[in-house]
């Protein structure tokens, strides 16, 4: 049964996966693995409260299992209960979690990890974790670390982000290479900052934008002016990395993206899509009048320079949505019914990014309703 559920999840068919898990639990009511899967599929269907029930049942069977603790933390945060969820979410990097499912920080000494104690002039290393979007989102908390007494804040970020995040306030240095142990006294995972700083709810940045494009802004201003000829512009991202375990749920089919943009009302459309695209899809985009940027974008600072010139960004849940929000640009975020915990369960706005408007699937898998809503919003 597990293999069947895994296959359905890889295909993005969460409703069928939910039915399979329910059948699994009918046959084995106290099966720990089945309860864990039930929690996951309930989350993916947009039912975080029911997912919490499943994860609590799993936790009752295995109280010391870190995966259960982290999953319950996610379900609680999806409901906006950060004070309860964030401490449980710290279990995400426990050594007993399977390597493919664990957030890991190799080469960093456990005794030098910061756990919220007074910084008092010490040098703190912020350590990258998870995706590009996570790093763009949580780097906003760097200024608070100086306020807590840090003498120096260094960020270790993923390749392609350093040039962009050099513009983030509160950072004294940014590196993509492994930092020397002589450069810092303590280290901290980026996604642990909300817990350690006492963040109890989604938090609006102290200032917007909190990132700026450091290079090539003039180049892209001239390039887009030539393409647009005075018309409004929109950038679009409709799919994430195919290797991401949730990509089948979060990505919009290309055909629906083209249908959505057919209603763009004279706007010049640019593809900010960096995921692999076949030649047939590329030709389809070009025939639809969408300008693909592809290898014209060298890193995230280049993407930021383009976004700064756009009137609107429309994106599924990828790093580009976070980037547009961090730049303070209007961005429409297209979400599956059971989105990542940071977006909550309902509503068309988020304190994380005040310039963001959210379009949600009413039912898992229903991108048609999202496309129609965006199409209407694009009309004058």
C-alpha positions as CSV (number, residue, x, y, z in Angstrom):
1,X,0.0,0.0,0.0
2,X,2.9,2.4,0.8
3,X,4.3,2.1,-2.7
4,X,0.9,2.8,-4.2
5,X,0.4,6.0,-2.1
6,X,4.0,7.1,-2.9
7,X,3.2,6.8,-6.6
8,X,0.0,8.8,-6.3
9,X,1.8,11.5,-4.4
10,X,4.5,11.7,-7.0
11,X,1.8,12.2,-9.6
12,X,0.1,14.9,-7.5
13,X,-3.1,12.9,-7.1
14,X,-3.6,13.6,-3.4
15,X,-7.3,12.9,-3.4
16,X,-6.8,9.3,-4.6
17,X,-3.8,9.0,-2.2
18,X,-6.1,10.0,0.7
19,X,-8.6,7.3,-0.3
20,X,-5.8,4.7,-0.4
21,X,-4.5,5.7,3.0
22,X,-8.0,5.5,4.5
23,X,-8.3,1.9,3.2
24,X,-4.8,1.2,4.6
25,X,-5.9,2.3,8.0
26,X,-9.1,0.3,7.9
27,X,-7.0,-2.8,7.5
28,X,-4.3,-1.7,10.0
29,X,-5.9,0.9,12.4
30,X,-2.8,1.2,14.6
31,X,-0.2,1.2,11.9
32,X,2.3,4.0,12.6
33,X,3.4,4.5,9.0
34,X,-0.2,4.6,7.8
35,X,-1.0,7.3,10.3
36,X,2.0,9.3,9.2
37,X,0.9,9.1,5.6
38,X,-2.7,10.0,6.6
39,X,-1.4,13.2,8.2
40,X,0.6,14.1,5.1
41,X,-2.3,13.5,2.6
42,X,-4.7,15.5,4.8
43,X,-2.2,18.3,4.8
44,X,-1.9,18.1,1.0
45,X,-5.7,18.3,0.8
46,X,-5.8,21.5,2.8
47,X,-7.1,20.0,6.0
48,X,-4.4,20.9,8.6
49,X,-6.7,20.3,11.6
50,X,-7.4,16.7,10.6
51,X,-3.7,16.3,9.8
52,X,-2.9,17.4,13.3
53,X,-5.2,14.6,14.7
54,X,-3.3,12.0,12.6
55,X,0.1,13.2,13.6
56,X,-0.9,13.3,17.3
57,X,-2.1,9.7,17.0
58,X,1.3,8.8,15.4
59,X,3.1,10.7,18.2
60,X,1.2,8.7,20.8
61,X,2.5,5.5,19.3
62,X,6.1,6.8,19.0
63,X,6.5,9.9,21.2
64,X,10.3,10.1,20.7
65,X,10.2,9.8,16.9
66,X,11.5,13.1,15.5
67,X,9.7,12.8,12.2
68,X,6.4,12.7,14.0
69,X,7.3,15.7,16.1
70,X,8.4,17.7,13.0
71,X,5.2,16.7,11.1
72,X,3.0,17.8,14.0
73,X,4.9,21.1,14.1
74,X,4.1,21.7,10.4
75,X,0.4,20.9,10.9
76,X,0.3,23.4,13.7
77,X,2.1,26.1,11.9
78,X,-0.2,25.6,8.9
79,X,-3.0,26.6,11.2
80,X,-1.1,29.7,12.4
81,X,-0.1,28.2,15.7
82,X,3.6,29.1,15.6
83,X,4.2,29.1,19.3
84,X,3.2,25.5,19.5
85,X,4.6,24.4,16.1
86,X,8.0,26.0,15.9
87,X,9.6,24.1,18.9
88,X,8.4,20.8,17.3
89,X,9.7,21.8,13.9
90,X,13.3,21.8,15.4
91,X,13.1,18.0,15.1
92,X,13.6,18.3,11.3
93,X,17.3,18.0,11.6
94,X,17.5,15.1,14.1
95,X,20.1,12.5,13.2
96,X,17.7,9.6,13.4
97,X,15.5,10.9,10.5
98,X,16.3,9.2,7.2
99,X,18.9,11.1,5.3
100,X,16.6,11.8,2.3
101,X,14.1,13.4,4.6
102,X,16.4,15.2,7.1
103,X,17.7,18.8,7.0
104,X,21.4,18.3,7.6
105,X,24.3,20.7,8.5
106,X,27.5,18.7,7.9
107,X,30.8,20.0,9.2
108,X,29.2,22.2,11.8
109,X,30.0,21.5,15.4
110,X,26.9,20.8,17.5
111,X,28.4,22.5,20.5
112,X,28.6,25.8,18.6
113,X,24.9,25.9,17.5
114,X,23.1,28.9,18.8
115,X,20.0,28.1,20.9
116,X,18.9,31.6,21.8
117,X,21.3,32.5,24.5
118,X,22.6,36.1,24.7
119,X,24.9,36.8,21.8
120,X,26.9,39.5,23.7
121,X,29.3,40.5,21.0
122,X,29.7,37.1,19.4
123,X,29.9,36.4,15.7
124,X,26.9,34.4,14.3
125,X,26.8,32.3,11.1
126,X,23.4,31.9,9.5
127,X,23.3,28.6,7.7
128,X,21.4,27.9,4.5
129,X,18.8,25.2,4.6
130,X,16.1,23.8,2.3
131,X,15.2,25.8,-0.8
132,X,16.2,29.1,-2.3
133,X,12.8,30.6,-1.4
134,X,13.3,29.7,2.3
135,X,16.7,31.5,2.3
136,X,15.2,34.6,0.6
137,X,12.3,34.7,3.1
138,X,14.1,34.1,6.4
139,X,17.1,36.3,5.7
140,X,14.8,39.2,6.7
141,X,15.5,38.4,10.4
142,X,19.2,39.3,10.2
143,X,18.9,42.9,11.6
144,X,17.3,41.5,14.7
145,X,20.4,39.6,15.5
146,X,22.5,42.7,15.8
147,X,19.8,44.1,18.1
148,X,20.3,41.0,20.2
149,X,24.0,41.8,20.6
150,X,25.7,40.0,17.7
151,X,28.9,41.8,16.7
152,X,29.0,40.2,13.2
153,X,26.4,38.3,11.2
154,X,27.6,36.1,8.3
155,X,25.3,34.2,6.0
156,X,26.2,30.9,4.3
157,X,23.8,30.7,1.3
158,X,23.2,28.4,-1.7
159,X,25.1,28.9,-5.0
160,X,23.5,31.7,-7.0
161,X,22.2,33.7,-4.0
162,X,25.3,35.5,-2.7
163,X,25.2,38.5,-5.0
164,X,21.5,39.1,-4.3
165,X,21.6,38.6,-0.5
166,X,24.6,40.9,-0.2
167,X,21.9,43.6,-0.4
168,X,20.0,42.3,2.7
169,X,20.2,44.5,5.7
170,X,21.8,43.2,8.8
171,X,24.4,41.0,7.1
172,X,28.1,41.8,7.4
173,X,29.2,39.2,4.9
174,X,27.7,36.6,2.6
175,X,29.4,33.5,1.3
176,X,28.5,30.5,-0.9
177,X,31.6,28.6,0.1
178,X,32.1,26.7,3.3
179,X,33.1,29.3,5.9
180,X,36.1,29.0,8.0
181,X,35.5,28.1,11.7
182,X,37.7,31.1,12.5
183,X,35.0,33.4,11.0
184,X,32.2,32.8,13.5
185,X,31.6,31.8,17.2
186,X,28.1,30.4,16.8
187,X,25.9,29.1,14.0
188,X,22.2,28.9,13.4
189,X,19.9,27.3,10.8
190,X,18.0,30.0,9.0
191,X,14.6,28.4,9.6
192,X,15.3,28.3,13.4
193,X,15.3,32.1,13.6
194,X,11.5,32.5,14.1
195,X,11.6,30.3,17.1
196,X,14.8,31.8,18.6
197,X,13.5,35.3,18.0
198,X,10.1,34.6,19.5
199,X,8.1,35.1,16.3
200,X,4.5,34.0,17.1
201,X,2.8,34.8,13.7
202,X,3.7,35.6,10.1
203,X,5.8,38.8,10.3
204,X,5.8,41.7,7.9
205,X,9.4,42.9,7.1
206,X,10.5,46.0,9.0
207,X,11.1,47.7,5.6
208,X,10.3,46.9,2.0
209,X,11.9,46.2,-0.2
210,X,14.4,44.3,1.9
211,X,16.4,43.1,-1.1
212,X,17.6,45.0,-4.2
213,X,19.1,44.0,-7.5
214,X,22.8,44.7,-7.2
215,X,23.7,44.5,-10.9
216,X,22.4,44.8,-14.4
217,X,19.4,46.9,-13.6
218,X,20.2,49.4,-16.3
219,X,20.7,46.6,-18.8
220,X,17.3,45.0,-18.1
221,X,15.5,48.4,-18.0
222,X,16.7,49.1,-21.5
223,X,16.0,45.5,-22.7
224,X,12.4,45.4,-21.3
225,X,11.6,48.9,-22.6
226,X,12.5,47.7,-26.1
227,X,10.3,44.6,-25.8
228,X,7.4,46.4,-24.1
229,X,7.2,49.6,-26.1
230,X,5.3,51.3,-23.4
231,X,3.0,48.3,-22.6
232,X,2.7,46.8,-19.1
233,X,4.7,43.7,-18.4
234,X,4.2,40.5,-16.5
235,X,6.6,37.8,-15.6
236,X,5.4,34.2,-15.1
237,X,6.7,31.0,-13.4
238,X,4.3,28.1,-13.7
239,X,6.5,25.1,-12.6
240,X,9.1,24.3,-10.0
241,X,12.0,21.9,-10.1
242,X,10.9,18.5,-11.3
243,X,13.1,16.9,-8.6
244,X,11.1,18.5,-5.7
245,X,8.9,16.0,-4.0
246,X,5.9,18.4,-4.0
247,X,6.4,19.6,-7.6
248,X,3.5,17.7,-9.1
249,X,1.1,19.4,-6.7
250,X,2.5,22.9,-6.9
251,X,3.2,23.2,-10.7
252,X,0.6,24.4,-13.2
253,X,0.3,22.5,-16.5
254,X,1.8,24.5,-19.3
255,X,-1.5,24.4,-21.3
256,X,-3.4,26.0,-18.4
257,X,-0.6,28.6,-18.0
258,X,-1.0,29.5,-21.7
259,X,-4.8,29.7,-21.2
260,X,-4.4,32.0,-18.2
261,X,-2.0,34.3,-20.1
262,X,-4.3,34.5,-23.1
263,X,-6.3,36.9,-20.9
264,X,-3.3,39.2,-20.1
265,X,-5.0,42.2,-21.8
266,X,-2.1,43.5,-23.8
267,X,0.6,42.9,-21.3
268,X,4.0,41.7,-22.5
269,X,4.6,38.3,-20.9
270,X,8.1,37.1,-20.0
271,X,8.9,33.6,-18.8
272,X,11.1,33.6,-15.7
273,X,10.9,29.8,-15.8
274,X,14.3,28.2,-15.1
275,X,13.2,24.5,-14.8
276,X,14.1,22.3,-17.7
277,X,11.9,23.0,-20.7
278,X,11.7,20.9,-23.9
279,X,11.9,22.4,-27.3
280,X,8.3,21.7,-28.0
281,X,7.2,23.6,-24.9
282,X,9.6,26.4,-25.8
283,X,8.1,26.7,-29.3
284,X,4.6,26.7,-27.8
285,X,5.5,29.6,-25.5
286,X,7.0,31.6,-28.3
287,X,4.0,31.1,-30.6
288,X,1.9,32.3,-27.7
289,X,3.9,35.5,-27.6
290,X,5.7,34.7,-24.3
291,X,9.4,35.8,-24.2
292,X,11.6,33.1,-22.6
293,X,14.6,34.5,-20.7
294,X,16.2,31.1,-19.8
295,X,20.0,31.4,-19.9
296,X,19.8,35.2,-20.1
297,X,19.4,34.9,-16.3
298,X,22.8,34.1,-14.7
299,X,21.8,34.0,-11.1
300,X,19.1,35.4,-8.7
301,X,20.6,38.9,-8.8
302,X,19.9,38.9,-12.6
303,X,16.3,37.6,-12.0
304,X,15.9,40.4,-9.4
305,X,17.0,43.0,-11.9
306,X,14.3,41.8,-14.3
307,X,11.6,41.7,-11.7
308,X,12.4,45.3,-10.6
309,X,11.4,46.4,-14.2
310,X,8.1,44.3,-14.3
311,X,4.6,45.5,-13.4
312,X,3.5,42.2,-12.1
313,X,4.8,38.7,-11.4
314,X,2.6,35.6,-11.4
315,X,4.1,32.5,-9.9
316,X,3.4,29.1,-8.4
317,X,5.2,28.5,-5.0
318,X,8.8,28.9,-6.1
319,X,11.7,31.1,-5.1
320,X,10.7,33.7,-7.7
321,X,7.5,34.4,-5.7
322,X,9.6,35.0,-2.6
323,X,12.0,37.2,-4.6
324,X,9.2,39.4,-6.0
325,X,7.8,39.8,-2.5
326,X,11.2,40.7,-1.0
327,X,11.6,43.3,-3.7
328,X,8.2,44.7,-2.9
329,X,6.8,44.1,-6.4
330,X,3.2,43.1,-7.1
331,X,3.1,39.3,-7.1
332,X,0.3,36.9,-7.6
333,X,0.9,33.5,-5.9
334,X,-0.9,30.4,-7.2
335,X,-1.2,27.8,-4.5
336,X,-2.5,24.2,-4.3
337,X,-5.2,23.4,-1.8
338,X,-2.7,22.1,0.8
339,X,0.2,24.6,0.5
340,X,3.4,24.9,2.5
341,X,2.8,25.8,6.1
342,X,3.9,29.5,5.7
343,X,1.0,30.4,3.5
344,X,-1.7,29.2,6.0
345,X,-5.0,27.6,5.0
346,X,-7.0,30.5,3.7
347,X,-7.0,34.1,2.7
348,X,-5.8,36.1,-0.3
349,X,-3.0,38.0,1.4
350,X,-0.1,37.3,3.8
351,X,1.9,39.4,6.2
352,X,5.1,37.8,5.0
353,X,4.8,39.8,1.8
354,X,2.4,42.8,1.7
355,X,2.7,43.1,-2.1
356,X,1.5,39.5,-2.6
357,X,-2.0,38.4,-3.7
358,X,-2.8,34.7,-3.2
359,X,-5.0,32.6,-5.5
360,X,-5.8,29.2,-3.9
361,X,-7.2,25.9,-5.3
362,X,-10.6,25.4,-3.7
363,X,-10.1,21.6,-4.0
364,X,-6.9,19.7,-4.3
365,X,-5.9,19.5,-8.0
366,X,-8.4,22.1,-9.2
367,X,-6.1,24.5,-11.2
368,X,-8.9,25.3,-13.5
369,X,-10.6,27.5,-10.8
370,X,-7.3,29.3,-10.2
371,X,-6.7,29.9,-13.8
372,X,-10.2,31.4,-14.3
373,X,-9.8,33.6,-11.2
374,X,-6.4,34.9,-12.4
375,X,-7.8,35.5,-15.9
376,X,-10.6,37.6,-14.5
377,X,-8.2,39.6,-12.4
378,X,-6.1,40.3,-15.4
379,X,-9.0,42.0,-17.1
380,X,-9.4,45.8,-16.7
